[in-house]
Amino acid sequence: MTSRPKADLLTLLRHIPLGRVTTAESLAGEIGIPAPLAATMLAQLTDDERDLVPWHRVVAKGGAIGRGLHRDQQFARLVREGVMVSPAGIVQDLARHLLVSLDAASLKSASRVEPPAEGRPPGRSRGMKQRP
């Protein structure tokens, strides 16, 4: 990408499809900056920038959502987009939702993740049992 890392980061964020998530490490790798710098830039987005890009689609390597001021907003937005998030704030079925590669071809082929099949009701983590 270019020598403008924040602009590149915002551009990549705009291309993450609805219902998919990625990590700061993946974003950093794509634009050629250290992962901690990408995480810092994400944490320091202005309210106007947050309104323009789907920042909430960036999670930690293990699928955990942020712990900062915008945690509840991130949780609600992901759930609204069909991403199952446990009450503890961990993206469930991460392999299904995660975009590892953010190159142009991968972003173009990535589409919204379809809701889960009949197996588990939405919003329940793997450990919860079906109750009548």
C-alpha positions, 0 to 999 in steps of 0.5 A: 500500500502507500506510505499513509498507514491511517488512510490505508487502514481506513480503506481496508476497514471499508472493505470488510464485508458485513458479517465478517471480522478480521484482526489488527494483525491481518490489517497491519500485515496488509499495509506493512506496519507493526500490529501494535501500531494498527491496534493503536490507530484503531483505538484512536479513531475519531467519532467521525471516522467510526461513523464512516468505517466498520471498525467494530469488525476488528477483533483480537486473534482469539475472537475477543472484542474490545474492552474499551469505551466502545465495547457495548457498541461493538458487541451490539453491532456484531450481533446485529450483523449476524456474528454470534458473540458470547456474553463474555465477548468472544466471537463464536464460530470464528473460523466461519466469520474470520477474514484472514487475508485482506488482499483484493481477491480475498475481499472480492470473494468474501461475502456475508456469512449466512446464519447458522443452520438449524443446529444451534440457536443464535446467541448460544455458546457451544457449552449451553444446553437446549432447554425446553 
